[in-house]
Amino acid sequence: MSKGYSLDSVNELSGGDNEFIKVLVQTFLEEIPSDLDSMTKAVNNNDPQTAYQFAHKMKPNLQLFDIDLLKEIKRIEAWSRTGKPKEEIISVLNHIVSTVNSAIKDLQSDFQ
């Protein structure tokens, strides 16, 4: 079964230092769930500015772990500037939440 993440970029950044990899994974597991929750709440509360901030904040971490959501994160960022209702972006948000939660479970299983 395929993992919801890849360590290719992490390994390249760490130079194969396993302790550094563990730190990167732990940081991801500590920060991303609350950022994801905050972004979700912001969208649900029709707070596009806060949704943008959390989407933008998560982007480098998702890219580092090769979680292929760049297009979706950019859609959240773009939505935040449009003034359109949250219903316009809910399906994208749900996909992000599902994909990130799957990666989190895989990382927890592999590193804890």
N, C-alpha and C positions, 0 to 999 in steps of 0.2 A: 504494500500500500504506500502511496506517495505521501510524503510529509507536506505540511502546510507552510514550510519554510525551507530555506537552504542556507548552509553555512559557508558557501563559496566566498562571498564578499567578506564575511567575518574572518575566515581563515586568512584571506589575503591581507586584511587590515592587521590582524594579530601576528602575522608571521609564524603561525603555528603554535603560539604560546597558549597552552591549554588553560592556564590560570586566567589570562586576559579574556579568553573566549568565555569562560564561566562568568566573569564579571560582566561582560557585555550581555550575556543571556539573562543574568540576574537583574541587571538594570532594565532590560526590556520587559521582563516579567513583573517588575515593580512599577514601572511607569505606564506602560501601554494600557493595561486594563482600566486604570482610572482616567486616562486621557480619552479612551474610547467611550467610557461611560459619560464623561463630561461632554464630549461631542454629541453623543446621542441625546442627552438631556437638552443641550442647546438647540438642536434641530427640533426636538419635540416641543420645546418652549418658544419656538419661532424666534430664536436669538442668533441670527446669522453671523454676527461679528464674533461671538464666542465659538460658534461652530467652526468658523474659518480658522481661528487661533489654534484650536485643538487639532484640526485636520492638518494644518501646516506644521504643527509641532511633531505630529506622528510620522509625517512623510519620510524623514531621513532614516528613522528606525525601521520602518517597513521596507524601505529600499535596502538597508543593510542586511536584513534577513531574507531578501529576495521574495518578499510577499507581494505578489503582483497586483497591487491596488493603486498604482500611480494615477491611472486614468480616472478611477472612481474618486480618489482624494481630490484631484483637480476639479472634478464635477461638483464636489461639496464646496470647494473654494469659489468656484464660479457662481454657484447658486447663492452664496452668501452676498454676492454683489448685485444680484438681480432684483431683489425685493419680491420674488415669487413665493407663493405659499409653500409650506413644508411638504405638502403632498407631492410636489414636483420632484422631491429628492428622497423620499422615504425608501423607495425600492433600492436605490444606490446605497443608502445608509444601511439597510438590512443586509445587503451583500457584503459590505465592509465589515459589519459586526460579525456575521457568520464566518467569514474568511479569517479574520483576526482571532476570533475565539478558537477556531480550529488550530491555528498556528500556536496559540498559547498552550492549548492542551498537549500538542505534540512536543513543544519545548519543555513543558513541565514533566512530561513522561520521560523524555530523553535526558534531562539534566537534574532531576531531583529524586 
